[in-house]
Amino acid sequence: MKINAEGQITIPPDIQKQLGLFPSTEIQLEVIGDTLQIRKPTPTRCANIIAVMRGKATRNLSTDEIMQLTRDPS
């Protein structure tokens, strides 16, 4: 692997897939001795809540039905 003239490297697709590195994924770089470590930042509290809730819905409601449930019935 080589660094191009703009200082960029290409992460092989199999590694991207393994680590969940999609286009626009934020990463952190850290130098440890003579090693460059690349990692995804720790998810925020909000992202953790969404991850826990993902897939928990028990009904297939349309957007209009959800909006109706959130409106004041008066």
Residue pairs with C-beta under 8 A, 6 or more apart in sequence:
1 9
1 10
2 9
3 9
11 21
11 38
15 21
16 22
19 40
20 40
21 27
21 40
25 40
26 40
26 41
27 38
27 39
27 40
27 41
28 38
28 39
28 40
28 41
29 36
29 37
29 38
30 36
30 37
30 39
31 37
43 51
61 69
